[in-house]
């Protein structure tokens, strides 16, 4: 009887361990799937699908803490030229490099998104539109370093940036419109006078 009881207990223990391992494995798989649904596979930053949820969290935090919040819309200038001259694989590398540069230019408390195509978004926590200039300077320094390395012969990487600060009552669509308008103004300024402060 004792031997049977020991065998039964051992079998039950092994069964419980197997079920626990399956549960842990399933939980990890679910978390991974959820993370992948919010992440752009090429650039490994947040994708557009996660924008609304993330922005709502940032806005809620800004409301609670009474601190500023700023959104930056960023576009890679002349990106079609990269695909035309160097091919789409090189274009993908440029996008991945741009995403990495943007991530290196912000803090861990901020969020970087691939908005679509060659457009990116950054949400800067506890940052006013005026203070976002520090981030622009870091992006500019990163671009200069990238271009000095001459990754693409005959092509200089540049970005146009629009900035919009959140205020009470402002919606995500309103923020995006404001940042988008500023970004296109920066792009126009670059065309009129290369090197103006509006573009990077």
Number of C-alpha atoms within 10 A of each C-alpha: 6 7 8 9 10 11 12 12 12 12 12 12 12 12 12 12 12 12 12 12 12 12 12 12 12 12 12 12 12 12 12 11 12 11 13 14 14 18 19 19 12 12 19 16 20 24 21 16 15 16 20 12 9 15 17 13 12 21 23 12 16 19 14 9 10 12 15 20 24 25 27 26 26 27 25 20 19 14 17 14 12 20 15 11 13 14 12 13 11 16 19 17 13 21 21 18 14 24 23 16 18 24 18 14 19 21 11 11 10 17 21 23 27 25 20 12 11 20 18 24 27 21 24 25 21 17 19 18 16 11 13 19 13 12 17 21 13 16 22 18 15 18 20 15 11 17 16 10 10 12 13 15 9 7 14 16 19 21 23 23 27 24 26 25 20 21 15 10 7 11 14 16 10 13 19 18 15 19 23 20 16 21 24 19 17 22 24 15 17 20 12 10 11 13 12 13 13 20 26 24
